Amino acid sequence: MPAPRKKTSPTKSLRTADRLARLGLSSDIALVLHLPLRYEDETQRLPIAQAALRHGQAVQVEGIVTDCDIQYRPRRQLVVTIADDSGRLVLRFLNFYGSQATQMAVDRRLRVRGELRHGFFGDEMVHPTVKPVEEDTPLPDALTPVYPAGEGLSQTLLRKAIANAMTRIDWSDTLPAELRARLKLISFEPAIRLLHNPPPDIDEHALVERSHPAWIRMKFDELLAQQLSMKRAQAARRQQGAPVLDHAGELSTAFLAALPFALTTAQQRVLEEIRADLKAPYPMQRLLQGDVGSGKTVVAALAAAQAIDSGYQAALMAPTEILAEQHFRKIAGWMGPLGVEVAWLTGSLKKKAKDDARSRIESGAARLVVGTHALIQNDVDFARLGLVIVDEQHRFGVAQRLTLRNKGVDSVPHQLMMSATPIPRTLAMTYYADLEVSVIDELPPGRTPVVTRLVAQERRGDVIERVHVAALEGRQVYWVCPLIEESEALQLQTATDTHALLSAALPDLRVGLVHGRMKPADKQAVMEAFTRGELHLLVATTVIEVGVDVPNASLMVIEHAERFGLSQLHQLRGRVGRGAAASACLLMYQGPLGPVAKERLAIMRETADGFEIARRDLEIRGPGEFLGARQSGQAMLRFADLETDQWLVEPARQMAQELLAQRPDIAEAHLARWLGAREDFLRA
């Protein structure tokens, strides 16, 4: 019977080129731009006895193997002893291959680098870097780069591949000397060569902190490529045809006249910006941002009215049924009396209702359509889609927004994206540089400031009593919990348990419960009861984060607030303070708090300014988490840091505009070098 074949992992069976391709390193220039994460100083070696004085530090020594043994107690491990004229050192390998034992046979000379520590049998290194050498093998004359690597890619292989690629690429500088001089940037080739092979006398702090002129050049080049790509994408969109929605007529006028309030100055300014975009023959791509409660929905509805006045349909897509339902009820309440048919489409609708909605959308009878992801299904066809509105746009991926925009029949619809998470200026200038941005920076009159208090979990009884008093005074209360089911690891109070506990503790109050796993109809019934004032207290998960508008709700308790992100806490807090009553948000936390949680809660207590909170959130989380689904499948900035390198963003933006207008050949060469055939930063 033949011996069973040894299983080979998929990674091991891959060719080197395939392994490199998994890291995006499928061209010579991609390899050359694969810059080190850090460096190791292998330019010096110490006698073993001298190295023993540097416990806890990475040191390099050289010695002859005196013993090499595979031990089995307390576990299988390879133990190697080396010695020089000054002393001996134990090398311990808990995971090893048989070939390593052969490589480190007795009498071999090894050059070893690792962190020295006290072991049971004396000084030792665990899993050091080992290199067999001859007695006269010279030391490197440059710091050794350590590169980002994937499974199956050793540093030796990467260094060799990058060194080979550097002999083949075109080193021409994509930035002419006069442009480099303007910003005091060094040339491309010396910057790259230094970063891959820095001399031992270099300012190592500047290298590690990425403040060295060579790093500054790389960061600027990267930001410039991003700006060029996004500006070019913006220009390309302007070559597409879009419906000219230039008639803000009878419906728009009647809508404005019927509103029971006047638009703020900020809303009027933003509306004029949107109206001007809708009149253009190319697709609008505008981000409408404003703090919680600033009145984005009415501006979006007025934009939809202009599309309808111009003979087209408008569609509004929201990420959750609760938010979509809120929009539908509000906008249908405004539009319905003016004779506009508003359709409602979500995945939870029964087949008959869904078929009816699709039929009215396809025939054009429904002039405005509100819904969730159901709007982008293949079986949903629009008669004449002119405007797409996407709320909480960062919760949708690029592909999802594209699918809705592609529902246009003869042309590309205009697109208005809304976000209640304000985008910090630096982020807007980089990741949103392809969009026009409108900001509602003024709250409607009558909105009361929300007082925020931090309360330790031990004072839960006091919080319950405050809730009781508020309810008896005729005010309504939210109690927000982070989880639905019990999690022993996080020890968080669940929404279902909290509902039971509060119902028992407050028997004279009507307590409701809403969470994401309820059936949509049940969820909606609870929300409607709370909106009508039939419930005193609503226990909820974060499904109420956006879109819920109950002016009588003036107290919110957020349980385990230390587990929430800043923007989520700000969104939740925005559910209260929507009426005339003094409002408060109690952030209950479980101590002891870690430094990040402590900082988040302090920020929430200090400010209610959404833009300041967004800026601080960016500092804490970085752009990757902050942007959410917008970046799905797309590369983030690898080298530039938006917190420390924001001073480079504006020069990169200005140079991108200048190159595209005056030197498109340079722009093309720079994009080809940094983005290749695929423009990772290109926005759809």
N, C-alpha and C positions, 0 to 999 in steps of 0.2 A: 504494500500500500504506500503510495507516494506521501512524502512529508507534506503537511499543510503549508500553503504559501503564507509567508509572513505578510501581515497587513502593512500597507504603506499609507501614511497620512496624505490627504490631498495636497497639503502644502509641500511635503517632501517630494512628491512626484512632479511638481511644477518645474519647468525650466527657469533658469535665472531670469530670463527676460520677462517671463510671466509674473514672477515674484516682484520684480521691479515695477511692472505695469500696474500691479495691485496698489502700489503707492503713488501711482500717477507718473512714474518715471519711465516713460516709453520713448523719450527722445533725448538727444544729447543735451539740449539746452535745459530740459527739465531736470536732468541729473546735475548740471552745473548750478542750477538755482535751488538745489536741495541742500540748504545750508545747515551747518552744525547746530545742535541744541546746546552743546557745551564743549569743553576741551579738557584733555588730560595732559599734564606736564610729564612727559616721558624723556625730557631732555637731561634729567639729572637722576643719578642713583646714589643710594646711601649704603654704607656698610650696615650689616644686619644689626649690630650692637647699637649704632647711632639711630637707626630707624626705630629701635625698641623704645626710644625716648619720646616718640611721637604717637602715643596711643590715641586711637580715635581719628587719626588723620590718614589720608591716602598717601602712601609712599611707594617708592620703587627700589627694589633690591635685586641682587644677582648672586646666585650660588650654585653649588654642585649638589645633585640629588644624592643623599646618603641612605635614604630608605623610601620605598614605595610599596604600600600595602593596602589591600582591600580588606576592611574590617566589617564585621557583621553585628557588633554590639556597640551601642544600644540599637543601631540601625545600620543598614548597608551604607558604607561611605568609603571614599578613597582618601587615604592619609599619606601625604608626601612630606618628607623632611629634607630641607636644603641647608647648606652651611657655607660660610665663607671664613676668612681668617679671624673674623671678630665674634662669630656666634652662629647659632642655628635658629631655624624658623620652621614651624609646622604649617603646611597648606592642607586645608580640609575641603573636600568636595562631597556634598550630600547627593548631588545629581551628577552623573558622569557617564561617559561612554568608555568601552574597553580600550578604544584607540588613545584616550587620554592617558591611561595608565602606561601604555607603550611609549607615548611621547615623553613621559616623565620618568623613564627608567633610571635606575641607579647609574651614577657617573655622568648623567647628562647635565649640561649647564643650562640653567633657566634664568630668564629675566622676568621678575614677578612684580605686579603692581596691585595694590589693594589696601584695605583699611586694616591696620594693625590692632589686635585686641589681646587681652589676657585669656589664655585657654587653660584647660586642666593640666596640660603637660608643658606649659610655658607659653611664650608668645606665638600667636598664630594668625593666619589670614583665612577667611572662609570665602570660597569661590573667587579667588583673585584672577586677574588677567595674566596668562602665562604665555611666554614666548621662548622656545628653544633658541639659544644663540651660541656662537663660538666665542672664544676668549677675546678676540679682537673685533667683535661686531660693534660698530660705532653706535653711539646714541643718536636719536633723531635731532635735527637742528631746528625743528619747529614744534609747536604744540600739536598734540594729536587730536583731530576732530572726532566728536561723537555725534553721529547722525540719527535723526528719527528713522526707525527701522520697523519692518514688519516681520511676521513669523517666517523663518527660513532664510532671513537675510542677515548675515553677520556683518559686523563693522568692517572686517577685512574685505569682504566682497563689495560693500558699498564704496569704501575708499578706492578700491581698484577701479570700479565702474566709473566713478566720478573723475578720477585722474585720467582715465582713457578718454572720457567725453571732453575733457578740457583740452585735449590735443586736436580735437576735430571741429570745435565750434568756430563760428565767425565772431571775432572779438570786437568788431566795429562798435563804436559807441553810438547808441540811438539818440543821445542828447548832444547836439553840437556844443562846441567849446563855449560859445557866447551864452547859451542857456545854462550850462553848468556854472559859469562864472557868476551869473546873476544870483544864484542861490548858494554859491560857494560849495558846490558838490565836487567830489573827486571823480576821476574817470572810472568807467565800469570795470575794465580788466584788472587794474591793481586792487580795486575794492574786492572783487570776487576772489582773486588769488590770495589776498591777505586773510579773508574769512575762512578759506579752506586750509591754509597753511600759515597761521600766524607765527611770527618770530618769537623766541622765548623772552625777549626783552620788551614785549608789547605791554601796554597798560591793560592788565588783565581785567581790572574792574570795569573799564570802558567796554571791553569785549563782552563780558558777561552781562552787563547792564544794557548792552546794545546801544550805547551812546557814542561809540567810535565812529569817525567819519565814514568808514566802510559800511557800517550798518545803516547810517543815515542815508547813504546813497541807495541802498537796497530798499529801504522803507519808502523813500520818495518814488523810486521807480515803480514799486508795487502800487502805491496810491495813484500815481499818474496813470498806470494801466487800467486801474479800476475806473477812474474818472473818464478816461477816453472811451472805454467800453460802454459805460452807461450813457454818456452823452451821445455816442454814436447810435446806441439803441433808441434813444429818444428821437434822434433825427430820422432814423429809419421808420419809426412809427408815424412820423409826420408825412411820410410818403404814402401812407395808407389812406384810403378813402373812408370817411365817416359821414353819417347823416348830418346835415346842417340843421341844427335845432334852434332856429333864430326867431321863434315866435313865442314870446312870453305874453300870451293874450288873455282871452276871457277867463279861462280856468285859473291862471296864475293871479289875475287881478281879484277874482272872487275869493280865492283861497286866502290871500293876504287880508282882504276885507273881513273875512269871517273869523279870523283868529281872535281869540279873546285877550290877546296881549300884543304888544308892539315888539318887533325885532330889536335886539340890542344893536348898537353901532357895529360891533364885531360881526354879528350875524349878517347885517346888511353888506358890510365890506366883502365878506367871504362869498355871499350869494352873488354879488356882482362879478367876482373873479370866476365863479363857476359858470354863470350865464355867458360871459365872454368866451369861455372855452367851448361851450356847447354850440356856439355860432360858427366855430371854425370847421373847415372841411376835412380835418384830420382828427383822430381819436383823442379825446381828453384823457389824460392819465393823472388824476389829481388825488392827493391824500388830504382829507379833511380831518384835522385833529383838534381836539378840544378837551378840556378837563371834564370830569364827571359832572353831568347836569348843565353843561354849557349851551345846550340846545342844538345839537348836530342834526337830530332827527327832523326837525321842522325845515332846516336848510335843505336836507336831502329830499324831503317831500316837495319843496318848491322847485328843486331841480327836476324832479319827476314831472311836476305840473308843466314845466316848459317843454319837456319831451312830448307829453300828451298834447299840449297845445299845438305842437309842430307836426302832429299826425303820427306819432310813434308810440311804442309801448316802453314801459320802464319796468325793471325787475330789481327787487331788493333781496339780497341773500344774507342771512344771519347764521352764526355757527350753532345755536341751540334753539330748541323749540320754544322755550320760555321767552327768549329774546325776540325771536321771529314773531311769536304771538303778540308780544307787547307792541312791536312795530305795526303789526297788522291792525290791531284794535285802534291804536292811536291814529294811524294814517287813514284807515277806512272811516273812522269817525270824522276826520276832516274832509275826505274826498267824497264819501258816499252821498252826503246831502247836496253835493255839487254835481251829481249825476255821473260820477266816475265809478266804473265797476272795478273792484279790487279783488283779485283772486288770491286764495290761500292754498299753499301746496307744501306738505311735509310728508316724510316717509310713513308717519303713523296714521295717515288718513285711510279710511276704508276704501276698498277698490272703487265703489260707485262714486264716492266723493272725489277721489283722485282722478278718475276718468272724466268726470264732469269738469274739473278744474283744467285738466289738460286740453279738453275740447275748447273751452272758452279762451284759453291762452293761444291755441293754434288758430282759432278763427279770428282773433283780434278783438273779440268782445271784451275780454279782460284787458283794460288799458294799463293797469298796474298789477304786478304780481309780487307777492311777498312769500318767502319760504326759507327752507333750510337747504341742505345739500341736495334735496329732492329736485331742485330747479335744474341741476346739471345732469340729470339722468338722460340717457339716449332717447327715451320716448317723449321728452318734453320739447316741443317745437313752438317757436314764437312766430307770429305773423309778421311783425315789423318791429324788432327790438332796436331801440335807439339809445337807451341808457341803462347801464348796469351799476348798481350800488351794492357795495360789499361792506357790511358792518363788521367791526372787530377783525379787520383784514389780516392781522398777523396770525389769526387762528386758522387761516386757510393756506394751503400750499399754492405755489405758482400754478401748477397744473389745474387745480380746481378753479381758480379765478379765470384761467385761460379758457377752460371748457365753457363757462357761462358767457364769456365775451364772444366765443365762437358761435353762439346761438344766433348771431346776426345773420340775416339772409343775404342781402346784397352788399353790405358794407360792415365795417367793424364798429360796434357800438362804442359810445363814450363810456368811460369807467370812472366812477367816484368811489374811493375807498375811505372808510371812516375808522377812526381809532380813538378810544377814550384813554389810551395809554400814550401820553405825550412823548414825542420822540425828541431826545436831546439834540441840540443843534449840530454837534459833531457827527452824530449818527445819521441825521437827515442829510448832511452834506456828503456822506460816503455811501451807505447802503441804500439811501433813498434819493440819490442824486439824479436818477432818471425820472423822478416825479416832480410835478408842481405841488407845492405844499401850501395849504391854507390853514390858518390857525384862528380858532375862536378863543380869544384870550380875555373874555369878559363873561362873568356869570349873570344870568337874568336877575333883575331886581327882585327882592323878597326872599332870596335864598339865605338861610341862616347859617352862620359858621358852625361847624361841628366840633365840640370840645372832645379831645381824646385823652383818655386816662389809662394808665397801666395798672393792672390789678393782679396780685399774686393769686394763684389757684387756691391757696389756703383761705382766701376771703370769699369763697364761692357763696357762702350763706348770705353775706352782705349784698352780693350782686343779685341774688334771687330776690331779696327783700326790695332792692331798688326797682327791679323789674315789676314786682307786685304793685308798688306804689305808683309807678308810671302807668300801668294798665288801669288801675282804679281811677286815675285822673283822666282817663279817656284816650291815652296815647297808646300806640301799638309798638311792638318790640320784635326785633329779629334776634335770634340766638343761633350763631353760625358754628358748626362743627366741621372738622376737616375730613373725617372718615365716616363711612357707612357701617362697616363691619369692624369687629374688635381686632386690634393688632397688638399682641403682647409685646412685640419688639418696640413699638413706638409708644405704647401705653397711652393711647389717646382715647378720650371719651367719644363714644360713637353717637351719631345723630339719633339712632333709634333708642339707645339707652337714655340719652339726655331727654328725649321727648317723654319717656316713661317717668323719669325722675321728676321733671318739672311739672308734669300733669299731676303727680302725687303730691308734690310740695305746694302746688298752687291750685287746689281743687275748685276754687271759685272762678278760675280763668279758663277760657277756651283756648287750648293749645293745639296748633296744627303742626304737621310734619311734611317736609318736601325734600326729596333727594333724587339723584339722577337715575336710580334704578326703578323708580315708580313708573307705572304705565302713563303715557302722556296725558290721557284723559283724567286720570286720578290726580296727577300733578297739577294740571290746569284747574281742576275743581278746587283744590286747596288754595292755589294762588288767587283765584277769583274770590273765594271766601275771605281771604286776608285783605284783598283790595277793597271789598265792600264793607270792611270793618267788622265782619262776623267773627273774626278770630282776634284775640288779644295778643297772642304770642305765636310767632312762627319759628319753629326749629328747622334749620335748613343746612344743607351742605353748600358748596360754592356754586350751585346751579343758580343762585340769586345774584351772582357776582355782577352781571350786567343786565341792563334792560328793565329791571323791576322798578316801577315808579308808584310808590304809595306815599303821598304827601303826609299822611297822618302818622307814619312810622318815624319816630323821633329818637329811639334808643336802639343801639345795636350792641350785642355782646359777641365778641369773637373768641371762641375757646381755643386754647393752645395756639395763640397768635404767633408764638415763636416759630411755628412750623410753616408759616405762610411767607411768600415773597412780598417785597415792598409794593409792587404794582398791584398785586392781588388784594393786599390789605387796603390800598387806596381805593380800588374799585369797589370793594365791599363797603367801605365807609361811605362811599358816595350814594348808597341806597337810603341813607337818612339825611336829614337837613334839607329835604325837598319841599317842605312846607314852611309855615310861619313860626311853628313852635321851636323853642330852644332844643337843640339836638346834641346827643352825646354818643360816643363810641368807646366801649370798654374793652381793652385788649387784655384778656386773661392769659397769663403765662405760667408755665411750670418751670420753676428754678431747679438747678442753677442754669443760668443762660450762658451759651457760648458767645464768643466775641461778635460773630456775625449777627446772631439773633438779637443780641443786646443793641448793636448798632441800628438794625432795622427798626426795632421798637422805639428807640430814641428819636429816630428821624420822623416816625409817624406822630410822635407826641409833639415834636418841634414845629412841623409845618403841614399845611394842607394844600400847598402849591404843587399841583401835579407835575409841572415841569421841573421843579427842584427835586421832587421825589424821583422822577425819571432819571435825572442826572446822577443822583446818588445811587440809584438802582444799577445804572450802567457801570459805575465805579465798582460796585460790589460783585455783580454777576458777569460783567463783560458782555460784548455784543452777541456772542453765540446764543446764550439763553434768552437775552433780551428780545431778539428779533423773532424767535419762535419759528413757525412753519414757513415764513417768507423765504428762509434760507434753505429749505428742504432740497437736498441734492446739490447744493452749490457751495463752492469753496469760500471759506471766510478768509480774512486777511491773515497771512501766515507770519509776517514780520512786523508790520506796523501795529502799534497799540493805540487805540483811540483815546486813551486817557493821557498817556505820556507823549504821544506824537501828534496831538491835534494841531500843533503849530505848523505841521507840514501839509495839512489837508487843504487849506485855502490856497497856498502856492500851487499845489497839484491841480486843483480845480481851475485856477486861472490859466495855468500852462496848457491844460487839456483843451480849453476853449480856444486858446491862441493857436495851438497846433492844428486842430481840426479846421479852423478857419483859414490859416495861412500856410501851414506846412503839413498837408495830409500825408505826404510821403514819410515824414518822420513819425507821425502818429501810427501809420500802418506798420512801420518797422518795429516800433516799441510794443505794439499790441502782439505782433507775431512772436517777438521774443518772450514776452511774459505770459501770454495766454494761448499761443499756438493756434491750432485750427479750431479749438473749442474756447469760446469766450465764457469762462466760468462765471464771470461777474455780470454777464449780459442779463438784463432783466426782461422778462416776458411781459 
